Amino acid sequence: MEKDESSSKPLVDENILNFIYEAVDSYAAWDIITYLSMGREKKVATIEEISDSIGRDKNDLVPILDNFVEKGYVSQSQRMGKKFFSISQEKEKERKIHDFVKFSSTREGRLKIIYIITKHRMEH
């Protein structure tokens, strides 16, 4: 578990840390999950819409979205020959995403997430 170096308390809640390690292991993944979870209503978007909104190449997003779908955090549907993505309706997955997005809405939370993702990527 990541610890605050000035004390023995955890850097972040263990559930959020596990979610980062399991699903949000890159800044692009963070962008995607935040984009899909923002707003009052369920956001349903194509990869092109996600790409345009977060400013990332859609080809870079395909493996990340596939990983989210495989792990059950994002649902995928197909209509009119296009794939659409949205946050899973599975309650436990929704809760993890909500907790992560809420944590990342503060400056302190964002700095801690940046530290964790960067450190984790350097170690692996």
Protein Blocks (a to p, Z undefined) as FASTA:
>chain_A
ZZdfkbmbdfbdfklmmmmmmmmmcfklmmmmmmmmgcjbdcdddfklmmmmnopafklm
mmmmmmmmmnopaccddeehiacddddfbfklmmmmmmmmmmmmpmklmmmmmmmmmmmm
mmZZ
